[in-house]
Amino acid sequence: MIRRPPRSTPSNSSAASDVYKRQPGGKADVLRWLKENLSVGDEISYSEICKQSGYHKSNVYGALVAAMNAGWVEKVGPGRYKIVGEIQV
């Protein structure tokens, strides 16, 4: 029988998921950034939000989808979004 050293991470976790959980910039953080840095009527691209905010693209996309579902943001073109309502965080 081969003996292996104990796992360094808990059995119900993985290194990849641990890194993901530690990443700042969840949807609420991105929405807060949008609220603090943009006004109703402003247009911005998805890539500009990622660059300016420093948040990961998957978190930015998730926040934009949530904001569109809430009626705060509209998609106006490929990768471009317009703030159409007061973002509530």
HTML snippet that shows the backbone in 3Dmol.js (N, CA, C, O; Angstrom):
<script src="https://3Dmol.org/build/3Dmol-min.js"></script>
<div id="view" style="width:600px;height:400px;position:relative"></div>
<script>
const pdb = `
ATOM      1  N   MET A   1       0.843  -1.178   0.000  1.00  0.00           N
ATOM      2  CA  MET A   1       0.000   0.000   0.000  1.00  0.00           C
ATOM      3  C   MET A   1       0.890   1.244   0.000  1.00  0.00           C
ATOM      4  O   MET A   1       1.865   1.327   0.747  1.00  0.00           O
ATOM      5  N   ILE A   2       0.539   2.195  -0.841  1.00  0.00           N
ATOM      6  CA  ILE A   2       1.301   3.443  -0.927  1.00  0.00           C
ATOM      7  C   ILE A   2       0.713   4.431   0.066  1.00  0.00           C
ATOM      8  O   ILE A   2      -0.495   4.670   0.079  1.00  0.00           O
ATOM      9  N   ARG A   3       1.574   5.003   0.896  1.00  0.00           N
ATOM     10  CA  ARG A   3       1.110   6.019   1.853  1.00  0.00           C
ATOM     11  C   ARG A   3       1.321   7.395   1.237  1.00  0.00           C
ATOM     12  O   ARG A   3       2.380   7.678   0.677  1.00  0.00           O
ATOM     13  N   ARG A   4       0.331   8.228   1.342  1.00  0.00           N
ATOM     14  CA  ARG A   4       0.413   9.583   0.792  1.00  0.00           C
ATOM     15  C   ARG A   4       0.357  10.587   1.936  1.00  0.00           C
ATOM     16  O   ARG A   4      -0.261  10.328   2.968  1.00  0.00           O
ATOM     17  N   PRO A   5       1.010  11.742   1.748  1.00  0.00           N
ATOM     18  CA  PRO A   5       0.924  12.776   2.782  1.00  0.00           C
ATOM     19  C   PRO A   5      -0.495  13.345   2.845  1.00  0.00           C
ATOM     20  O   PRO A   5      -1.234  13.268   1.863  1.00  0.00           O
ATOM     21  N   PRO A   6      -0.876  13.907   3.972  1.00  0.00           N
ATOM     22  CA  PRO A   6      -2.223  14.489   4.071  1.00  0.00           C
ATOM     23  C   PRO A   6      -2.381  15.655   3.097  1.00  0.00           C
ATOM     24  O   PRO A   6      -1.416  16.334   2.744  1.00  0.00           O
ATOM     25  N   ARG A   7      -3.618  15.863   2.677  1.00  0.00           N
ATOM     26  CA  ARG A   7      -3.896  16.986   1.776  1.00  0.00           C
ATOM     27  C   ARG A   7      -3.663  18.302   2.502  1.00  0.00           C
ATOM     28  O   ARG A   7      -3.909  18.420   3.703  1.00  0.00           O
ATOM     29  N   SER A   8      -3.189  19.278   1.762  1.00  0.00           N
ATOM     30  CA  SER A   8      -2.954  20.588   2.374  1.00  0.00           C
ATOM     31  C   SER A   8      -4.229  21.418   2.443  1.00  0.00           C
ATOM     32  O   SER A   8      -4.282  22.408   3.173  1.00  0.00           O
ATOM     33  N   THR A   9      -5.248  21.032   1.697  1.00  0.00           N
ATOM     34  CA  THR A   9      -6.521  21.747   1.733  1.00  0.00           C
ATOM     35  C   THR A   9      -7.597  20.795   2.240  1.00  0.00           C
ATOM     36  O   THR A   9      -7.453  19.580   2.108  1.00  0.00           O
ATOM     37  N   PRO A  10      -8.657  21.320   2.811  1.00  0.00           N
ATOM     38  CA  PRO A  10      -9.732  20.447   3.294  1.00  0.00           C
ATOM     39  C   PRO A  10     -10.299  19.603   2.150  1.00  0.00           C
ATOM     40  O   PRO A  10     -10.244  20.004   0.988  1.00  0.00           O
ATOM     41  N   SER A  11     -10.832  18.458   2.481  1.00  0.00           N
ATOM     42  CA  SER A  11     -11.321  17.535   1.457  1.00  0.00           C
ATOM     43  C   SER A  11     -12.471  18.110   0.631  1.00  0.00           C
ATOM     44  O   SER A  11     -12.649  17.711  -0.520  1.00  0.00           O
ATOM     45  N   ASN A  12     -13.251  19.031   1.185  1.00  0.00           N
ATOM     46  CA  ASN A  12     -14.369  19.586   0.433  1.00  0.00           C
ATOM     47  C   ASN A  12     -13.987  20.854  -0.327  1.00  0.00           C
ATOM     48  O   ASN A  12     -14.863  21.611  -0.746  1.00  0.00           O
ATOM     49  N   SER A  13     -12.721  21.087  -0.505  1.00  0.00           N
ATOM     50  CA  SER A  13     -12.254  22.296  -1.159  1.00  0.00           C
ATOM     51  C   SER A  13     -11.158  21.938  -2.150  1.00  0.00           C
ATOM     52  O   SER A  13     -10.634  20.825  -2.138  1.00  0.00           O
ATOM     53  N   SER A  14     -10.824  22.875  -2.992  1.00  0.00           N
ATOM     54  CA  SER A  14      -9.693  22.705  -3.896  1.00  0.00           C
ATOM     55  C   SER A  14      -8.922  24.007  -3.930  1.00  0.00           C
ATOM     56  O   SER A  14      -9.448  25.054  -3.553  1.00  0.00           O
ATOM     57  N   ALA A  15      -7.701  23.951  -4.372  1.00  0.00           N
ATOM     58  CA  ALA A  15      -6.874  25.156  -4.431  1.00  0.00           C
ATOM     59  C   ALA A  15      -7.515  26.198  -5.341  1.00  0.00           C
ATOM     60  O   ALA A  15      -7.502  27.389  -5.031  1.00  0.00           O
ATOM     61  N   ALA A  16      -8.078  25.747  -6.465  1.00  0.00           N
ATOM     62  CA  ALA A  16      -8.703  26.687  -7.398  1.00  0.00           C
ATOM     63  C   ALA A  16      -9.898  27.387  -6.766  1.00  0.00           C
ATOM     64  O   ALA A  16     -10.064  28.597  -6.924  1.00  0.00           O
ATOM     65  N   SER A  17     -10.736  26.632  -6.048  1.00  0.00           N
ATOM     66  CA  SER A  17     -11.899  27.271  -5.443  1.00  0.00           C
ATOM     67  C   SER A  17     -11.490  28.196  -4.305  1.00  0.00           C
ATOM     68  O   SER A  17     -12.143  29.214  -4.076  1.00  0.00           O
ATOM     69  N   ASP A  18     -10.420  27.861  -3.588  1.00  0.00           N
ATOM     70  CA  ASP A  18      -9.927  28.740  -2.529  1.00  0.00           C
ATOM     71  C   ASP A  18      -9.472  30.077  -3.097  1.00  0.00           C
ATOM     72  O   ASP A  18      -9.745  31.129  -2.518  1.00  0.00           O
ATOM     73  N   VAL A  19      -8.778  30.035  -4.228  1.00  0.00           N
ATOM     74  CA  VAL A  19      -8.326  31.275  -4.868  1.00  0.00           C
ATOM     75  C   VAL A  19      -9.525  32.091  -5.298  1.00  0.00           C
ATOM     76  O   VAL A  19      -9.551  33.305  -5.094  1.00  0.00           O
ATOM     77  N   TYR A  20     -10.526  31.444  -5.895  1.00  0.00           N
ATOM     78  CA  TYR A  20     -11.722  32.147  -6.345  1.00  0.00           C
ATOM     79  C   TYR A  20     -12.424  32.820  -5.173  1.00  0.00           C
ATOM     80  O   TYR A  20     -12.855  33.968  -5.289  1.00  0.00           O
ATOM     81  N   LYS A  21     -12.543  32.123  -4.048  1.00  0.00           N
ATOM     82  CA  LYS A  21     -13.231  32.679  -2.884  1.00  0.00           C
ATOM     83  C   LYS A  21     -12.500  33.883  -2.310  1.00  0.00           C
ATOM     84  O   LYS A  21     -13.131  34.759  -1.719  1.00  0.00           O
ATOM     85  N   ARG A  22     -11.179  33.945  -2.473  1.00  0.00           N
ATOM     86  CA  ARG A  22     -10.407  35.055  -1.914  1.00  0.00           C
ATOM     87  C   ARG A  22     -10.382  36.277  -2.819  1.00  0.00           C
ATOM     88  O   ARG A  22      -9.939  37.344  -2.394  1.00  0.00           O
ATOM     89  N   GLN A  23     -10.849  36.145  -4.056  1.00  0.00           N
ATOM     90  CA  GLN A  23     -10.789  37.265  -4.986  1.00  0.00           C
ATOM     91  C   GLN A  23     -11.756  38.364  -4.567  1.00  0.00           C
ATOM     92  O   GLN A  23     -12.942  38.105  -4.367  1.00  0.00           O
ATOM     93  N   PRO A  24     -11.256  39.588  -4.435  1.00  0.00           N
ATOM     94  CA  PRO A  24     -12.172  40.697  -4.181  1.00  0.00           C
ATOM     95  C   PRO A  24     -12.928  41.029  -5.461  1.00  0.00           C
ATOM     96  O   PRO A  24     -12.515  40.638  -6.553  1.00  0.00           O
ATOM     97  N   GLY A  25     -14.002  41.728  -5.327  1.00  0.00           N
ATOM     98  CA  GLY A  25     -14.701  42.182  -6.518  1.00  0.00           C
ATOM     99  C   GLY A  25     -15.862  41.321  -6.927  1.00  0.00           C
ATOM    100  O   GLY A  25     -16.043  41.047  -8.114  1.00  0.00           O
ATOM    101  N   GLY A  26     -16.650  40.890  -5.976  1.00  0.00           N
ATOM    102  CA  GLY A  26     -17.872  40.178  -6.309  1.00  0.00           C
ATOM    103  C   GLY A  26     -18.855  41.132  -6.968  1.00  0.00           C
ATOM    104  O   GLY A  26     -18.550  42.307  -7.173  1.00  0.00           O
ATOM    105  N   LYS A  27     -20.040  40.619  -7.301  1.00  0.00           N
ATOM    106  CA  LYS A  27     -21.035  41.450  -7.981  1.00  0.00           C
ATOM    107  C   LYS A  27     -21.352  42.718  -7.207  1.00  0.00           C
ATOM    108  O   LYS A  27     -21.464  43.793  -7.798  1.00  0.00           O
ATOM    109  N   ALA A  28     -21.496  42.607  -5.900  1.00  0.00           N
ATOM    110  CA  ALA A  28     -21.831  43.790  -5.101  1.00  0.00           C
ATOM    111  C   ALA A  28     -20.721  44.836  -5.173  1.00  0.00           C
ATOM    112  O   ALA A  28     -21.000  46.033  -5.233  1.00  0.00           O
ATOM    113  N   ASP A  29     -19.460  44.389  -5.168  1.00  0.00           N
ATOM    114  CA  ASP A  29     -18.347  45.334  -5.274  1.00  0.00           C
ATOM    115  C   ASP A  29     -18.339  46.031  -6.629  1.00  0.00           C
ATOM    116  O   ASP A  29     -18.103  47.236  -6.710  1.00  0.00           O
ATOM    117  N   VAL A  30     -18.596  45.281  -7.681  1.00  0.00           N
ATOM    118  CA  VAL A  30     -18.625  45.873  -9.025  1.00  0.00           C
ATOM    119  C   VAL A  30     -19.789  46.849  -9.136  1.00  0.00           C
ATOM    120  O   VAL A  30     -19.629  47.941  -9.682  1.00  0.00           O
ATOM    121  N   LEU A  31     -20.957  46.471  -8.626  1.00  0.00           N
ATOM    122  CA  LEU A  31     -22.102  47.381  -8.657  1.00  0.00           C
ATOM    123  C   LEU A  31     -21.814  48.652  -7.869  1.00  0.00           C
ATOM    124  O   LEU A  31     -22.189  49.747  -8.287  1.00  0.00           O
ATOM    125  N   ARG A  32     -21.149  48.503  -6.735  1.00  0.00           N
ATOM    126  CA  ARG A  32     -20.771  49.674  -5.939  1.00  0.00           C
ATOM    127  C   ARG A  32     -19.830  50.570  -6.741  1.00  0.00           C
ATOM    128  O   ARG A  32     -19.968  51.793  -6.722  1.00  0.00           O
ATOM    129  N   TRP A  33     -18.869  49.959  -7.450  1.00  0.00           N
ATOM    130  CA  TRP A  33     -17.929  50.733  -8.271  1.00  0.00           C
ATOM    131  C   TRP A  33     -18.685  51.486  -9.369  1.00  0.00           C
ATOM    132  O   TRP A  33     -18.423  52.664  -9.617  1.00  0.00           O
ATOM    133  N   LEU A  34     -19.630  50.793 -10.028  1.00  0.00           N
ATOM    134  CA  LEU A  34     -20.418  51.446 -11.077  1.00  0.00           C
ATOM    135  C   LEU A  34     -21.188  52.638 -10.507  1.00  0.00           C
ATOM    136  O   LEU A  34     -21.220  53.713 -11.106  1.00  0.00           O
ATOM    137  N   LYS A  35     -21.807  52.434  -9.343  1.00  0.00           N
ATOM    138  CA  LYS A  35     -22.599  53.503  -8.724  1.00  0.00           C
ATOM    139  C   LYS A  35     -21.733  54.719  -8.370  1.00  0.00           C
ATOM    140  O   LYS A  35     -22.151  55.863  -8.549  1.00  0.00           O
ATOM    141  N   GLU A  36     -20.524  54.455  -7.867  1.00  0.00           N
ATOM    142  CA  GLU A  36     -19.645  55.537  -7.423  1.00  0.00           C
ATOM    143  C   GLU A  36     -18.934  56.251  -8.575  1.00  0.00           C
ATOM    144  O   GLU A  36     -18.535  57.406  -8.428  1.00  0.00           O
ATOM    145  N   ASN A  37     -18.773  55.583  -9.710  1.00  0.00           N
ATOM    146  CA  ASN A  37     -17.960  56.147 -10.785  1.00  0.00           C
ATOM    147  C   ASN A  37     -18.721  56.531 -12.043  1.00  0.00           C
ATOM    148  O   ASN A  37     -18.154  57.183 -12.920  1.00  0.00           O
ATOM    149  N   LEU A  38     -19.986  56.147 -12.158  1.00  0.00           N
ATOM    150  CA  LEU A  38     -20.768  56.458 -13.346  1.00  0.00           C
ATOM    151  C   LEU A  38     -22.089  57.093 -12.947  1.00  0.00           C
ATOM    152  O   LEU A  38     -22.588  56.892 -11.840  1.00  0.00           O
ATOM    153  N   SER A  39     -22.641  57.862 -13.870  1.00  0.00           N
ATOM    154  CA  SER A  39     -23.926  58.528 -13.645  1.00  0.00           C
ATOM    155  C   SER A  39     -24.932  58.033 -14.665  1.00  0.00           C
ATOM    156  O   SER A  39     -24.560  57.454 -15.686  1.00  0.00           O
ATOM    157  N   VAL A  40     -26.205  58.262 -14.389  1.00  0.00           N
ATOM    158  CA  VAL A  40     -27.258  57.910 -15.336  1.00  0.00           C
ATOM    159  C   VAL A  40     -26.965  58.620 -16.656  1.00  0.00           C
ATOM    160  O   VAL A  40     -26.695  59.821 -16.681  1.00  0.00           O
ATOM    161  N   GLY A  41     -27.020  57.870 -17.741  1.00  0.00           N
ATOM    162  CA  GLY A  41     -26.733  58.409 -19.071  1.00  0.00           C
ATOM    163  C   GLY A  41     -25.337  58.093 -19.571  1.00  0.00           C
ATOM    164  O   GLY A  41     -25.077  58.182 -20.770  1.00  0.00           O
ATOM    165  N   ASP A  42     -24.435  57.726 -18.673  1.00  0.00           N
ATOM    166  CA  ASP A  42     -23.070  57.375 -19.076  1.00  0.00           C
ATOM    167  C   ASP A  42     -23.053  56.061 -19.830  1.00  0.00           C
ATOM    168  O   ASP A  42     -23.802  55.137 -19.514  1.00  0.00           O
ATOM    169  N   GLU A  43     -22.179  55.988 -20.841  1.00  0.00           N
ATOM    170  CA  GLU A  43     -21.944  54.740 -21.567  1.00  0.00           C
ATOM    171  C   GLU A  43     -20.514  54.306 -21.315  1.00  0.00           C
ATOM    172  O   GLU A  43     -19.615  55.142 -21.229  1.00  0.00           O
ATOM    173  N   ILE A  44     -20.299  53.004 -21.198  1.00  0.00           N
ATOM    174  CA  ILE A  44     -18.967  52.467 -20.958  1.00  0.00           C
ATOM    175  C   ILE A  44     -18.906  51.052 -21.523  1.00  0.00           C
ATOM    176  O   ILE A  44     -19.912  50.344 -21.577  1.00  0.00           O
ATOM    177  N   SER A  45     -17.723  50.662 -21.936  1.00  0.00           N
ATOM    178  CA  SER A  45     -17.575  49.301 -22.456  1.00  0.00           C
ATOM    179  C   SER A  45     -17.202  48.351 -21.322  1.00  0.00           C
ATOM    180  O   SER A  45     -16.683  48.746 -20.278  1.00  0.00           O
ATOM    181  N   TYR A  46     -17.487  47.107 -21.577  1.00  0.00           N
ATOM    182  CA  TYR A  46     -17.161  46.027 -20.646  1.00  0.00           C
ATOM    183  C   TYR A  46     -15.661  46.040 -20.328  1.00  0.00           C
ATOM    184  O   TYR A  46     -15.268  45.923 -19.167  1.00  0.00           O
ATOM    185  N   SER A  47     -14.829  46.183 -21.363  1.00  0.00           N
ATOM    186  CA  SER A  47     -13.375  46.165 -21.141  1.00  0.00           C
ATOM    187  C   SER A  47     -12.910  47.395 -20.365  1.00  0.00           C
ATOM    188  O   SER A  47     -11.969  47.299 -19.577  1.00  0.00           O
ATOM    189  N   GLU A  48     -13.548  48.544 -20.570  1.00  0.00           N
ATOM    190  CA  GLU A  48     -13.188  49.745 -19.805  1.00  0.00           C
ATOM    191  C   GLU A  48     -13.499  49.561 -18.327  1.00  0.00           C
ATOM    192  O   GLU A  48     -12.730  49.998 -17.471  1.00  0.00           O
ATOM    193  N   ILE A  49     -14.625  48.916 -18.023  1.00  0.00           N
ATOM    194  CA  ILE A  49     -14.974  48.658 -16.625  1.00  0.00           C
ATOM    195  C   ILE A  49     -13.915  47.763 -15.994  1.00  0.00           C
ATOM    196  O   ILE A  49     -13.458  48.029 -14.882  1.00  0.00           O
ATOM    197  N   CYS A  50     -13.526  46.704 -16.695  1.00  0.00           N
ATOM    198  CA  CYS A  50     -12.499  45.787 -16.170  1.00  0.00           C
ATOM    199  C   CYS A  50     -11.193  46.521 -15.910  1.00  0.00           C
ATOM    200  O   CYS A  50     -10.585  46.357 -14.852  1.00  0.00           O
ATOM    201  N   LYS A  51     -10.756  47.334 -16.878  1.00  0.00           N
ATOM    202  CA  LYS A  51      -9.483  48.048 -16.740  1.00  0.00           C
ATOM    203  C   LYS A  51      -9.522  49.084 -15.632  1.00  0.00           C
ATOM    204  O   LYS A  51      -8.608  49.158 -14.810  1.00  0.00           O
ATOM    205  N   GLN A  52     -10.585  49.888 -15.608  1.00  0.00           N
ATOM    206  CA  GLN A  52     -10.661  50.974 -14.634  1.00  0.00           C
ATOM    207  C   GLN A  52     -10.917  50.482 -13.217  1.00  0.00           C
ATOM    208  O   GLN A  52     -10.382  51.035 -12.257  1.00  0.00           O
ATOM    209  N   SER A  53     -11.728  49.449 -13.087  1.00  0.00           N
ATOM    210  CA  SER A  53     -12.077  48.980 -11.742  1.00  0.00           C
ATOM    211  C   SER A  53     -11.069  47.982 -11.198  1.00  0.00           C
ATOM    212  O   SER A  53     -10.898  47.865  -9.985  1.00  0.00           O
ATOM    213  N   GLY A  54     -10.397  47.257 -12.098  1.00  0.00           N
ATOM    214  CA  GLY A  54      -9.457  46.232 -11.671  1.00  0.00           C
ATOM    215  C   GLY A  54     -10.119  44.911 -11.304  1.00  0.00           C
ATOM    216  O   GLY A  54      -9.451  43.995 -10.825  1.00  0.00           O
ATOM    217  N   TYR A  55     -11.430  44.806 -11.524  1.00  0.00           N
ATOM    218  CA  TYR A  55     -12.147  43.586 -11.186  1.00  0.00           C
ATOM    219  C   TYR A  55     -12.055  42.575 -12.320  1.00  0.00           C
ATOM    220  O   TYR A  55     -11.892  42.941 -13.484  1.00  0.00           O
ATOM    221  N   HIS A  56     -12.161  41.306 -11.967  1.00  0.00           N
ATOM    222  CA  HIS A  56     -12.072  40.219 -12.939  1.00  0.00           C
ATOM    223  C   HIS A  56     -13.263  40.263 -13.886  1.00  0.00           C
ATOM    224  O   HIS A  56     -14.370  40.622 -13.486  1.00  0.00           O
ATOM    225  N   LYS A  57     -13.029  39.893 -15.150  1.00  0.00           N
ATOM    226  CA  LYS A  57     -14.067  39.985 -16.170  1.00  0.00           C
ATOM    227  C   LYS A  57     -15.323  39.175 -15.843  1.00  0.00           C
ATOM    228  O   LYS A  57     -16.430  39.595 -16.180  1.00  0.00           O
ATOM    229  N   SER A  58     -15.165  38.029 -15.197  1.00  0.00           N
ATOM    230  CA  SER A  58     -16.354  37.238 -14.871  1.00  0.00           C
ATOM    231  C   SER A  58     -17.220  37.948 -13.823  1.00  0.00           C
ATOM    232  O   SER A  58     -18.447  37.856 -13.871  1.00  0.00           O
ATOM    233  N   ASN A  59     -16.593  38.648 -12.885  1.00  0.00           N
ATOM    234  CA  ASN A  59     -17.354  39.389 -11.878  1.00  0.00           C
ATOM    235  C   ASN A  59     -18.031  40.610 -12.493  1.00  0.00           C
ATOM    236  O   ASN A  59     -19.161  40.946 -12.138  1.00  0.00           O
ATOM    237  N   VAL A  60     -17.333  41.273 -13.421  1.00  0.00           N
ATOM    238  CA  VAL A  60     -17.922  42.435 -14.099  1.00  0.00           C
ATOM    239  C   VAL A  60     -19.125  41.988 -14.921  1.00  0.00           C
ATOM    240  O   VAL A  60     -20.180  42.622 -14.881  1.00  0.00           O
ATOM    241  N   TYR A  61     -18.969  40.902 -15.661  1.00  0.00           N
ATOM    242  CA  TYR A  61     -20.074  40.409 -16.479  1.00  0.00           C
ATOM    243  C   TYR A  61     -21.277  40.038 -15.604  1.00  0.00           C
ATOM    244  O   TYR A  61     -22.412  40.380 -15.935  1.00  0.00           O
ATOM    245  N   GLY A  62     -21.034  39.348 -14.500  1.00  0.00           N
ATOM    246  CA  GLY A  62     -22.115  38.978 -13.591  1.00  0.00           C
ATOM    247  C   GLY A  62     -22.850  40.186 -13.041  1.00  0.00           C
ATOM    248  O   GLY A  62     -24.075  40.183 -12.924  1.00  0.00           O
ATOM    249  N   ALA A  63     -22.089  41.219 -12.704  1.00  0.00           N
ATOM    250  CA  ALA A  63     -22.699  42.447 -12.182  1.00  0.00           C
ATOM    251  C   ALA A  63     -23.510  43.150 -13.263  1.00  0.00           C
ATOM    252  O   ALA A  63     -24.589  43.674 -12.987  1.00  0.00           O
ATOM    253  N   LEU A  64     -22.998  43.166 -14.495  1.00  0.00           N
ATOM    254  CA  LEU A  64     -23.737  43.807 -15.587  1.00  0.00           C
ATOM    255  C   LEU A  64     -25.045  43.072 -15.874  1.00  0.00           C
ATOM    256  O   LEU A  64     -26.071  43.705 -16.120  1.00  0.00           O
ATOM    257  N   VAL A  65     -25.011  41.752 -15.844  1.00  0.00           N
ATOM    258  CA  VAL A  65     -26.234  40.972 -16.054  1.00  0.00           C
ATOM    259  C   VAL A  65     -27.242  41.271 -14.944  1.00  0.00           C
ATOM    260  O   VAL A  65     -28.426  41.468 -15.216  1.00  0.00           O
ATOM    261  N   ALA A  66     -26.777  41.305 -13.705  1.00  0.00           N
ATOM    262  CA  ALA A  66     -27.669  41.622 -12.578  1.00  0.00           C
ATOM    263  C   ALA A  66     -28.256  43.022 -12.727  1.00  0.00           C
ATOM    264  O   ALA A  66     -29.440  43.236 -12.466  1.00  0.00           O
ATOM    265  N   ALA A  67     -27.421  43.975 -13.148  1.00  0.00           N
ATOM    266  CA  ALA A  67     -27.878  45.357 -13.317  1.00  0.00           C
ATOM    267  C   ALA A  67     -28.873  45.468 -14.476  1.00  0.00           C
ATOM    268  O   ALA A  67     -29.824  46.246 -14.399  1.00  0.00           O
ATOM    269  N   MET A  68     -28.662  44.701 -15.542  1.00  0.00           N
ATOM    270  CA  MET A  68     -29.621  44.710 -16.654  1.00  0.00           C
ATOM    271  C   MET A  68     -30.949  44.106 -16.218  1.00  0.00           C
ATOM    272  O   MET A  68     -32.012  44.620 -16.562  1.00  0.00           O
ATOM    273  N   ASN A  69     -30.888  43.015 -15.460  1.00  0.00           N
ATOM    274  CA  ASN A  69     -32.118  42.377 -14.968  1.00  0.00           C
ATOM    275  C   ASN A  69     -32.902  43.298 -14.040  1.00  0.00           C
ATOM    276  O   ASN A  69     -34.129  43.227 -13.977  1.00  0.00           O
ATOM    277  N   ALA A  70     -32.190  44.163 -13.321  1.00  0.00           N
ATOM    278  CA  ALA A  70     -32.839  45.101 -12.405  1.00  0.00           C
ATOM    279  C   ALA A  70     -33.312  46.368 -13.120  1.00  0.00           C
ATOM    280  O   ALA A  70     -34.021  47.184 -12.531  1.00  0.00           O
ATOM    281  N   GLY A  71     -32.920  46.535 -14.390  1.00  0.00           N
ATOM    282  CA  GLY A  71     -33.329  47.720 -15.147  1.00  0.00           C
ATOM    283  C   GLY A  71     -32.447  48.926 -14.939  1.00  0.00           C
ATOM    284  O   GLY A  71     -32.839  50.037 -15.295  1.00  0.00           O
ATOM    285  N   TRP A  72     -31.266  48.743 -14.373  1.00  0.00           N
ATOM    286  CA  TRP A  72     -30.353  49.860 -14.129  1.00  0.00           C
ATOM    287  C   TRP A  72     -29.405  50.117 -15.295  1.00  0.00           C
ATOM    288  O   TRP A  72     -28.889  51.223 -15.455  1.00  0.00           O
ATOM    289  N   VAL A  73     -29.181  49.084 -16.111  1.00  0.00           N
ATOM    290  CA  VAL A  73     -28.223  49.157 -17.209  1.00  0.00           C
ATOM    291  C   VAL A  73     -28.849  48.537 -18.443  1.00  0.00           C
ATOM    292  O   VAL A  73     -29.595  47.561 -18.352  1.00  0.00           O
ATOM    293  N   GLU A  74     -28.536  49.122 -19.620  1.00  0.00           N
ATOM    294  CA  GLU A  74     -28.968  48.546 -20.892  1.00  0.00           C
ATOM    295  C   GLU A  74     -27.748  48.300 -21.761  1.00  0.00           C
ATOM    296  O   GLU A  74     -26.774  49.050 -21.714  1.00  0.00           O
ATOM    297  N   LYS A  75     -27.813  47.250 -22.545  1.00  0.00           N
ATOM    298  CA  LYS A  75     -26.758  46.983 -23.518  1.00  0.00           C
ATOM    299  C   LYS A  75     -27.076  47.808 -24.755  1.00  0.00           C
ATOM    300  O   LYS A  75     -28.181  47.723 -25.289  1.00  0.00           O
ATOM    301  N   VAL A  76     -26.108  48.613 -25.220  1.00  0.00           N
ATOM    302  CA  VAL A  76     -26.354  49.497 -26.359  1.00  0.00           C
ATOM    303  C   VAL A  76     -25.557  49.104 -27.591  1.00  0.00           C
ATOM    304  O   VAL A  76     -25.704  49.721 -28.646  1.00  0.00           O
ATOM    305  N   GLY A  77     -24.732  48.105 -27.474  1.00  0.00           N
ATOM    306  CA  GLY A  77     -23.937  47.642 -28.605  1.00  0.00           C
ATOM    307  C   GLY A  77     -23.048  46.518 -28.138  1.00  0.00           C
ATOM    308  O   GLY A  77     -23.067  46.140 -26.966  1.00  0.00           O
ATOM    309  N   PRO A  78     -22.256  45.979 -29.070  1.00  0.00           N
ATOM    310  CA  PRO A  78     -21.360  44.892 -28.673  1.00  0.00           C
ATOM    311  C   PRO A  78     -20.390  45.329 -27.572  1.00  0.00           C
ATOM    312  O   PRO A  78     -19.497  46.142 -27.811  1.00  0.00           O
ATOM    313  N   GLY A  79     -20.568  44.795 -26.388  1.00  0.00           N
ATOM    314  CA  GLY A  79     -19.674  45.115 -25.276  1.00  0.00           C
ATOM    315  C   GLY A  79     -19.853  46.495 -24.687  1.00  0.00           C
ATOM    316  O   GLY A  79     -19.029  46.925 -23.880  1.00  0.00           O
ATOM    317  N   ARG A  80     -20.920  47.214 -25.069  1.00  0.00           N
ATOM    318  CA  ARG A  80     -21.146  48.571 -24.554  1.00  0.00           C
ATOM    319  C   ARG A  80     -22.445  48.621 -23.758  1.00  0.00           C
ATOM    320  O   ARG A  80     -23.453  48.013 -24.121  1.00  0.00           O
ATOM    321  N   TYR A  81     -22.382  49.367 -22.664  1.00  0.00           N
ATOM    322  CA  TYR A  81     -23.500  49.434 -21.733  1.00  0.00           C
ATOM    323  C   TYR A  81     -23.792  50.882 -21.372  1.00  0.00           C
ATOM    324  O   TYR A  81     -22.890  51.719 -21.351  1.00  0.00           O
ATOM    325  N   LYS A  82     -25.060  51.175 -21.087  1.00  0.00           N
ATOM    326  CA  LYS A  82     -25.481  52.515 -20.695  1.00  0.00           C
ATOM    327  C   LYS A  82     -26.205  52.426 -19.350  1.00  0.00           C
ATOM    328  O   LYS A  82     -27.057  51.563 -19.139  1.00  0.00           O
ATOM    329  N   ILE A  83     -25.847  53.332 -18.456  1.00  0.00           N
ATOM    330  CA  ILE A  83     -26.509  53.419 -17.149  1.00  0.00           C
ATOM    331  C   ILE A  83     -27.842  54.141 -17.377  1.00  0.00           C
ATOM    332  O   ILE A  83     -27.853  55.288 -17.824  1.00  0.00           O
ATOM    333  N   VAL A  84     -28.954  53.485 -17.076  1.00  0.00           N
ATOM    334  CA  VAL A  84     -30.270  54.074 -17.335  1.00  0.00           C
ATOM    335  C   VAL A  84     -31.081  54.301 -16.067  1.00  0.00           C
ATOM    336  O   VAL A  84     -32.166  54.879 -16.123  1.00  0.00           O
ATOM    337  N   GLY A  85     -30.575  53.858 -14.936  1.00  0.00           N
ATOM    338  CA  GLY A  85     -31.291  54.041 -13.678  1.00  0.00           C
ATOM    339  C   GLY A  85     -30.321  54.077 -12.524  1.00  0.00           C
ATOM    340  O   GLY A  85     -29.161  53.686 -12.659  1.00  0.00           O
ATOM    341  N   GLU A  86     -30.796  54.544 -11.397  1.00  0.00           N
ATOM    342  CA  GLU A  86     -29.975  54.617 -10.179  1.00  0.00           C
ATOM    343  C   GLU A  86     -29.651  53.216  -9.690  1.00  0.00           C
ATOM    344  O   GLU A  86     -30.549  52.433  -9.382  1.00  0.00           O
ATOM    345  N   ILE A  87     -28.355  52.903  -9.620  1.00  0.00           N
ATOM    346  CA  ILE A  87     -27.933  51.583  -9.183  1.00  0.00           C
ATOM    347  C   ILE A  87     -28.056  51.498  -7.667  1.00  0.00           C
ATOM    348  O   ILE A  87     -27.535  52.342  -6.937  1.00  0.00           O
ATOM    349  N   GLN A  88     -28.750  50.471  -7.211  1.00  0.00           N
ATOM    350  CA  GLN A  88     -28.971  50.249  -5.777  1.00  0.00           C
ATOM    351  C   GLN A  88     -28.063  49.116  -5.313  1.00  0.00           C
ATOM    352  O   GLN A  88     -28.071  48.023  -5.880  1.00  0.00           O
ATOM    353  N   VAL A  89     -27.285  49.392  -4.281  1.00  0.00           N
ATOM    354  CA  VAL A  89     -26.386  48.363  -3.742  1.00  0.00           C
ATOM    355  C   VAL A  89     -26.734  48.113  -2.296  1.00  0.00           C
ATOM    356  O   VAL A  89     -26.103  47.282  -1.644  1.00  0.00           O
TER     357      VAL A  89
END
`;
const viewer = $3Dmol.createViewer("view");
viewer.addModel(pdb, "pdb");
viewer.setStyle({}, {cartoon: {color: "spectrum"}});
viewer.zoomTo();
viewer.render();
</script>
